[in-house]
């Protein structure tokens, strides 16, 4: 068995670590990938994204507005700032479209979940490696 820097027996070999990481990130991507093709949800997506006049068209003034006051009684300026960036990106992929495409927001959601799976793995690996 390999030894780590402190001379203790390593529990995880690099190959094991890589395999678990690929499985975790891959599983997350597989589980959430279908969501890219889903339509907007009437409950939240319509008022916060699809029919949000501050996101379509996106602007710096919209970002400032999100940081100044709540929108629909929800104060999440960082989230709205990211959504504004995604709306700008959507305009690159579909210039002149009268609406914001749902798939780009869902793709961002899938990427966020996949990245979070990676970050949780790194956190747990480092936490458990110290024991």
C-alpha positions as YAML, in Angstrom:
chain: A
units: angstrom
residues:
- id: 1
  name: UNK
  ca: [0.00, 0.00, 0.00]
- id: 2
  name: UNK
  ca: [1.25, 3.49, -0.78]
- id: 3
  name: UNK
  ca: [2.20, 5.94, 1.93]
- id: 4
  name: UNK
  ca: [1.13, 9.57, 2.13]
- id: 5
  name: UNK
  ca: [3.41, 12.48, 3.08]
- id: 6
  name: UNK
  ca: [3.01, 11.83, 6.80]
- id: 7
  name: UNK
  ca: [4.03, 8.20, 6.37]
- id: 8
  name: UNK
  ca: [0.53, 6.85, 7.01]
- id: 9
  name: UNK
  ca: [-0.94, 4.20, 4.75]
- id: 10
  name: UNK
  ca: [-2.95, 5.90, 2.03]
- id: 11
  name: UNK
  ca: [-6.57, 4.81, 1.97]
- id: 12
  name: UNK
  ca: [-7.21, 6.11, -1.54]
- id: 13
  name: UNK
  ca: [-4.93, 5.41, -4.44]
- id: 14
  name: UNK
  ca: [-4.92, 8.03, -7.21]
- id: 15
  name: UNK
  ca: [-6.75, 5.58, -9.46]
- id: 16
  name: UNK
  ca: [-9.49, 5.02, -6.86]
- id: 17
  name: UNK
  ca: [-9.83, 8.75, -6.32]
- id: 18
  name: UNK
  ca: [-10.09, 9.39, -10.06]
- id: 19
  name: UNK
  ca: [-12.62, 6.60, -10.55]
- id: 20
  name: UNK
  ca: [-14.88, 7.83, -7.76]
- id: 21
  name: UNK
  ca: [-14.59, 11.42, -8.97]
- id: 22
  name: UNK
  ca: [-15.47, 10.52, -12.57]
- id: 23
  name: UNK
  ca: [-18.37, 8.35, -11.36]
- id: 24
  name: UNK
  ca: [-19.71, 11.11, -9.11]
- id: 25
  name: UNK
  ca: [-19.46, 13.88, -11.70]
- id: 26
  name: UNK
  ca: [-20.70, 11.56, -14.44]
- id: 27
  name: UNK
  ca: [-23.66, 10.42, -12.36]
- id: 28
  name: UNK
  ca: [-24.61, 14.01, -11.62]
- id: 29
  name: UNK
  ca: [-24.43, 14.94, -15.29]
- id: 30
  name: UNK
  ca: [-26.44, 11.86, -16.32]
- id: 31
  name: UNK
  ca: [-29.13, 12.40, -13.69]
- id: 32
  name: UNK
  ca: [-29.65, 16.07, -14.47]
- id: 33
  name: UNK
  ca: [-28.96, 16.08, -18.24]
- id: 34
  name: UNK
  ca: [-32.61, 15.50, -19.15]
- id: 35
  name: UNK
  ca: [-33.51, 18.77, -17.45]
- id: 36
  name: UNK
  ca: [-31.85, 20.74, -20.27]
- id: 37
  name: UNK
  ca: [-34.82, 19.96, -22.51]
- id: 38
  name: UNK
  ca: [-37.52, 20.72, -19.94]
- id: 39
  name: UNK
  ca: [-39.78, 23.74, -20.38]
- id: 40
  name: UNK
  ca: [-40.11, 26.54, -17.86]
- id: 41
  name: UNK
  ca: [-42.09, 25.84, -14.70]
- id: 42
  name: UNK
  ca: [-45.18, 27.99, -14.28]
- id: 43
  name: UNK
  ca: [-44.60, 28.30, -10.55]
- id: 44
  name: UNK
  ca: [-41.32, 30.26, -10.49]
- id: 45
  name: UNK
  ca: [-39.56, 30.30, -13.84]
- id: 46
  name: UNK
  ca: [-42.22, 32.38, -15.59]
- id: 47
  name: UNK
  ca: [-42.09, 35.38, -13.27]
- id: 48
  name: UNK
  ca: [-38.41, 35.18, -12.33]
- id: 49
  name: UNK
  ca: [-36.91, 34.39, -15.75]
- id: 50
  name: UNK
  ca: [-39.22, 34.00, -18.74]
- id: 51
  name: UNK
  ca: [-41.41, 37.09, -18.23]
- id: 52
  name: UNK
  ca: [-38.90, 39.07, -16.20]
- id: 53
  name: UNK
  ca: [-38.57, 42.39, -18.02]
- id: 54
  name: UNK
  ca: [-35.29, 43.09, -16.19]
- id: 55
  name: UNK
  ca: [-33.71, 40.02, -17.79]
- id: 56
  name: UNK
  ca: [-35.07, 40.48, -21.29]
- id: 57
  name: UNK
  ca: [-33.26, 42.44, -22.53]
- id: 58
  name: UNK
  ca: [-30.40, 42.07, -20.03]
- id: 59
  name: UNK
  ca: [-28.58, 45.21, -18.95]
- id: 60
  name: UNK
  ca: [-26.22, 46.62, -16.34]
- id: 61
  name: UNK
  ca: [-29.12, 48.71, -15.04]
- id: 62
  name: UNK
  ca: [-31.04, 45.49, -14.41]
- id: 63
  name: UNK
  ca: [-28.19, 44.10, -12.33]
- id: 64
  name: UNK
  ca: [-28.09, 47.32, -10.31]
- id: 65
  name: UNK
  ca: [-31.85, 47.09, -9.77]
- id: 66
  name: UNK
  ca: [-31.54, 43.52, -8.49]
- id: 67
  name: UNK
  ca: [-28.92, 44.66, -5.96]
- id: 68
  name: UNK
  ca: [-31.03, 47.63, -4.81]
- id: 69
  name: UNK
  ca: [-34.31, 45.94, -4.00]
- id: 70
  name: UNK
  ca: [-36.16, 42.61, -4.02]
- id: 71
  name: UNK
  ca: [-37.88, 41.37, -7.15]
- id: 72
  name: UNK
  ca: [-41.24, 39.67, -6.44]
- id: 73
  name: UNK
  ca: [-40.37, 39.85, -2.72]
- id: 74
  name: UNK
  ca: [-37.23, 37.80, -3.29]
- id: 75
  name: UNK
  ca: [-33.84, 39.41, -2.63]
- id: 76
  name: UNK
  ca: [-31.28, 37.18, -4.33]
- id: 77
  name: UNK
  ca: [-29.05, 39.66, -6.17]
- id: 78
  name: UNK
  ca: [-26.19, 37.24, -6.86]
- id: 79
  name: UNK
  ca: [-28.55, 34.71, -8.44]
- id: 80
  name: UNK
  ca: [-30.20, 37.40, -10.55]
- id: 81
  name: UNK
  ca: [-26.76, 38.68, -11.60]
- id: 82
  name: UNK
  ca: [-25.83, 35.19, -12.79]
- id: 83
  name: UNK
  ca: [-29.18, 34.87, -14.57]
- id: 84
  name: UNK
  ca: [-28.56, 38.23, -16.27]
- id: 85
  name: UNK
  ca: [-25.21, 36.90, -17.49]
- id: 86
  name: UNK
  ca: [-26.95, 33.77, -18.78]
- id: 87
  name: UNK
  ca: [-29.55, 35.98, -20.50]
- id: 88
  name: UNK
  ca: [-26.71, 37.87, -22.25]
- id: 89
  name: UNK
  ca: [-25.27, 34.53, -23.33]
- id: 90
  name: UNK
  ca: [-28.70, 33.44, -24.56]
- id: 91
  name: UNK
  ca: [-28.83, 36.52, -26.79]
- id: 92
  name: UNK
  ca: [-25.57, 35.34, -28.39]
- id: 93
  name: UNK
  ca: [-27.03, 31.91, -29.18]
- id: 94
  name: UNK
  ca: [-30.44, 33.20, -30.25]
- id: 95
  name: UNK
  ca: [-30.08, 36.83, -31.35]
- id: 96
  name: UNK
  ca: [-33.36, 38.59, -31.95]
- id: 97
  name: UNK
  ca: [-35.42, 35.95, -30.15]
- id: 98
  name: UNK
  ca: [-38.37, 37.58, -28.35]
- id: 99
  name: UNK
  ca: [-38.00, 35.22, -25.39]
- id: 100
  name: UNK
  ca: [-35.21, 33.76, -23.29]
- id: 101
  name: UNK
  ca: [-34.55, 30.12, -24.21]
- id: 102
  name: UNK
  ca: [-35.19, 27.74, -21.35]
- id: 103
  name: UNK
  ca: [-32.45, 25.28, -22.29]
- id: 104
  name: UNK
  ca: [-29.57, 27.63, -21.48]
- id: 105
  name: UNK
  ca: [-30.84, 28.23, -17.94]
- id: 106
  name: UNK
  ca: [-31.36, 24.50, -17.41]
- id: 107
  name: UNK
  ca: [-27.89, 23.76, -18.80]
- id: 108
  name: UNK
  ca: [-26.42, 26.23, -16.30]
- id: 109
  name: UNK
  ca: [-28.35, 24.39, -13.56]
- id: 110
  name: UNK
  ca: [-26.92, 21.02, -14.66]
- id: 111
  name: UNK
  ca: [-23.40, 22.47, -14.72]
- id: 112
  name: UNK
  ca: [-23.90, 23.95, -11.23]
- id: 113
  name: UNK
  ca: [-25.02, 20.57, -9.85]
- id: 114
  name: UNK
  ca: [-22.12, 18.79, -11.51]
- id: 115
  name: UNK
  ca: [-19.59, 21.29, -10.16]
- id: 116
  name: UNK
  ca: [-21.13, 21.01, -6.70]
- id: 117
  name: UNK
  ca: [-20.76, 17.21, -6.86]
- id: 118
  name: UNK
  ca: [-17.06, 17.71, -7.56]
- id: 119
  name: UNK
  ca: [-16.70, 20.25, -4.72]
- id: 120
  name: UNK
  ca: [-18.46, 17.97, -2.21]
- id: 121
  name: UNK
  ca: [-16.15, 15.12, -3.21]
- id: 122
  name: UNK
  ca: [-13.05, 17.31, -2.74]
- id: 123
  name: UNK
  ca: [-14.32, 18.53, 0.63]
- id: 124
  name: UNK
  ca: [-15.09, 15.03, 1.91]
- id: 125
  name: UNK
  ca: [-11.84, 13.64, 0.56]
- id: 126
  name: UNK
  ca: [-9.80, 16.29, 2.34]
- id: 127
  name: UNK
  ca: [-11.84, 15.96, 5.52]
- id: 128
  name: UNK
  ca: [-11.51, 12.18, 5.65]
- id: 129
  name: UNK
  ca: [-7.84, 12.17, 4.55]
- id: 130
  name: UNK
  ca: [-6.88, 14.02, 7.74]
- id: 131
  name: UNK
  ca: [-8.13, 11.24, 9.98]
...
